[in-house]
C-alpha cells in the first residue's frame, strides 16, 4: 500500500473516531443554544477587534482587558461551551499522539514512557 493510501486510511479512521464525533456533537449543541452562540459570537467579534488594535501597535486598555476577562469567564461558566472545549482538547490530544507516532517512525527513535501505565501514548498498551 502506498504512503498516500495509508494517509487516506488514517484520515478515514480519524474521521470516524470517537474523539472527533464527540467534538462535532459538542460544537453542534453549543451553536444551537442561543445563549452559548451569543457568547461565542461576542467572543469572535471582540477577538477580531482586539487583534486589529494590537496590529496597529496599540496597547489594550485596562477596560478592554477587563472585558476580555469577563467574556472568558462567561464562556467558562457556560456548560455547553466548556464541554466543547473539553472535547476539542481531547481531539487535539489524539492528533498530537498521532503526530508523535509518525515523527518517531520517520526518525527511527522510540518514545520511552515514564512509567509502565502512562496515558501519553498507546505504545505501552
Secondary structure, DSSP 8 states (H G I E B T S, - for coil): --HHHHHHHHHHHHHT-HHHHHHHHHHHHHHHSHHHHHHHHHHHHHHHHHHHHHHTT----HHHHHHHHHHHHHHHH-HHHHHHHHHHHHHHHHHHHHHHHHHHHHHT-----SSTT-SS-STT-
